[in-house]
């Protein structure tokens, strides 16, 4: 699949000396949903701001849908839509007026039918004559997305799109993002909600202290780094793991009432049958057992903490 956004050797050092981005190389595929994850201050918003022309890079190049963001600034910006974290809207304007104006600012000819469709897709049509100051926070967030879509971008950035909104609106946003992808729009989102990335993204990027430490297909990442855990509720508590079970990675929890066994999710042989057989031989009984596979959140926390330890 061809790249619609190519980022090469991108760095950003502020006047204070803070190095916000360190040699970032990234290619976003046309028509994909890409989730950029990272702790606060990792460089997510700086990266987006450079691509969108809000912040100037210290070095490196960015090409958006065939247009260099510096040499072909106007053409590049026409291709990009941005929904920022902050709700920055003209509060005294109506929904219709602000979305129509946003389209005009990008040099697009008036197209009432398209604006109507965008508002309908975002459940804003009934609010089109309302002033933005009268809307709820969730509706204002929808208006921000409508503004970003008004000039028909091929690349859409969503910077924490569901921060502070209710569960119902988050689900509506997820559905909207999928519809946009189905229409050919490439979506790049940053999020603190790991389940959001796990639910929607085709690929995951993890950024930490200005460095892109991993880019991987979500399914491959889950398969490579995911772990499974077997939990056994013991009939009798144990003080320590018996020497006869030392070949398995076991740990005791809940005051010795629970025995946990972690193993790689992608291994063909988990070792569970052998473990249960050995426990039977040792006379260790259990009342219940269950297995769980690690979530993307577990993988993210593991990645970030491991890199932090290796850097220290």
N, C-alpha and C positions, 0 to 999 in steps of 0.2 A: 504494500500500500504506500502511495507517495506521501511525502511530508508536505503539510500545508504551512507549518511553522518551523523554521530552522534557527536555532540559537547556537552561536559558536563563540567560544572564548570570552563569554560575557563576565565582566567584573564591574564592581562598583565600590569605590572607596569615598566616603564622605569627608568633608573638610575637617571634621573632628578627628579623623584618622580611623574611624570605624570602617572595617572592611565588610560590607554587607553581602557581597557576592564574590565568590572565588572561582574563576575559570569554569563557568557553567556551560556545558554543551548538552543540547537537548533537541530532539526532533519529535514533533507532534504529528501524528498521522491524520490524513484527511478523514473526517467523519467519525472520529473516535471521541470517547469521553475519557479525559485524562484527569486524574486526581493528584494534586500536589499536597503532600502531607508534611508537617514539620512543627516543632514546638514554636511558641511565641518568640519572635525575634530571629527566626531561622533564615529569613530572606524571601519568604513567599511573596509578600506584598511588593517588595522592592523589585523582584523579578517581573511581576505583572506590570508594575508602573513603568518600567523601562520599555517593555514590549508595546505598551499603550501610549508611549510618547509623553508620559507625565514626568518621568525622571530620566536624566541623561546618563548613559553608561560611561564608565571610565575607559573601558576598552571592549572590543568584541563586536560582533555583527548579529543582526536579527533580520530575517527575511519572512514576511507575512504574505502568504498566498502569492509569491513571486515578486513582492515589492520590498526593497530595503527600507527599513523604518526611518532611516536618516535621509538617504538620497531621494527616496520616493515617499516622503512623509504623508502627503495628502492621499495618495492612492492606498498606502498601507493602512492609514486610519479608517478609510472607507471600508476596509475588509474586517475591521475589529470592532467588537462591541464589548463594553465593560460594565459590569454591575459591581460597584464598590461596596465595601462594608458599610460605610456611613450612608445614612438616608439624606442625601443632598438633593432636595427637590424644591421647586418654586412653590412655596406653600399657598400663595394667593391665586395661583393659576388653577384652571380646571385640569382634570386628567387628560381630556382630549387636546387641550391647547398645549400642554407641556410635551406630550408625546409627538404631536405634529411639529412643534418647534424643533424638537431634537432631530427629527428627520431632516428638516430644512438646514440645520447647522452643518450637516455633512454634505450639503449640496445636492441632495436628492429632490427630485420634482415632487410636488404634492401627490399623494396617493391615498385618498380617504378610504378606499376599499381595503387597502393593506393595513392601515392603522386600525380600522374596525376589526379586521381579523385578528390582529395582535391583541387588542383589548378583549375580544371574545375568548381567545385562547387562554387568557390570564384571568378570566372571570371578572373583568373590569368594565364590561360594556354597560352594565346598569349604573356604573359610577362615573360615566364619561363626563357628565356635566357638574360633578361635585368638585369643590375646591379641595386640593390635596391636604390642606390643614385640617379638614374634617375627617380624614380617613384614619383607620386604625394602623398600627405599625405594620401588620401583615399586608394590608392593602397598599401601603406606601412602598413596601418591598416589591410588590407586583408592578407598581408604576415604574420603579427603577429598572426592572427587567424589560418592561414595555419600551422605555426610552432607549435601552441598549439594543433592542431588536428593530427599532423603527427604521433604521437605514439599511436593513437587510445585510448584516455582516455575515461573513462565512466562518469567522472565528469568534467565539463568545467566551469571555472571561467572567467567571462568577467567583468573587472574593468573599468567602464565608456567606453564601447566599441565604442560608437558613438560620443564621445566628439570631437568637432571641425570638424566633417565631414558634408557633405551636405545632404539635405533631401533625395535625390535619394539613396545615399549610406546607409543612416539610414534604409530606407525601404528594401534595399537588405539584410542588416544585420538581420532585423526582419525575413525576409523569410528564411535566412540561419539558424537562431536559431530554427525556427519551424521545419525545415527539420532535424536538429540534434536531436531534441526531438523525432521526429517520428522514428528516427533510434535507440532510446533508450538511448541517451546521456542525462544526467541530467545537467541542465544549471542553474548556479547561477550568477546573474548579479547585479552590482551596477550601479546606474544611477542618474544623476541630472535631466533627462528628465522624469517627472512624466507620461507624455503620453506614454512613452516607456513601463513603468511598467504596465500601464492600458491596453495597447494594447496586451502585450505578456504574462504577468505573470499569473501563476496558483495561487500562493500564494504570499503574501506581508509580509516582515518583516520591522519594523521601529526601527532603532537604534539611540540613543541620548546619548551623553556623556558617551559612553562605555557600555550603558545598552540597552538590547533588550526590548523595551517597548511594542511591540505588534507583534504577528505573527498570520496571519489570511488568510483564503481563500479569494481571491480577491472579488468574488461575495458576500460572506457573509459580508465582510468588507463594501462594498458599500451599502449593504442592512441595516446593523446595524447603520453605522455612516453617511450614505448619507442623505442629506437634499434636499428638494425641495423648490423652491421659486416661488411664484406667483407675477407677476409685473403688476400693473394696471396703465395705462396712464389716468389720470383724466381729465375730461372736464374743470374743474375749479380748480385752485390751492388752497391748504388748508394751513393754518398757523400751525395747529396742528391736531393730530389724535383726532376725536370726542370721548367723553366719552362713547357714545353708541357703540363704536367698541373696547372697552377696553379688552374684553375677548379674542381677537385675538392678536398675536404678530406682530404688524404692525409698520412700520417706514416710514417716509416721506423722499423722495429723490428729487433731481433735483428741488430745490426751491419750493417744495410742489406740483409739477406737477405729481409725481410718488408715488404710494403707494405700498410698498412691504410687502409680507406676507410669512414668513418662517415656514415650518412645517416638521415633520419627514416623510421621504419618505416611510417608512414601515408601517405607520399607516393606518388602514383600512379606517378611516373617517378623511378626511383632513380638514373639516370645511369650505371648499370653498363655497358650495351652501348656507350655512347659512350666510356666510359673505356677499355674493353678494345680498342675499335677504335683509339683514339688511341695506346694503348700499342703496338699492332701497327705503326702508322705510324712510331712513334719507334724501333722495333726493340727494345722491351723485352719479353723473354719471361718466362713464368712456368711453374713446374712443377705447381702445384696451387693451388686456391682453395676457400674455403668461406665461408658466411655464418652469422652468429649474431645472434639478437635479444636485446636486453638483458633481464635478469631484473628482478623486482620489487626485488631487493636493489640492483641498479645504480640503479634509479629512486629508491629510498629514500635512498641515499647522496648522490645528486645533489641531491635536494630539500633535505636537511638541510644539506649543505655550502653550497649556493647561498644559503639563508636566512641561514646564519651569516655569510657574506661580506657580504651586503647589510645585515645589522644592525651590522656592525663599522665 
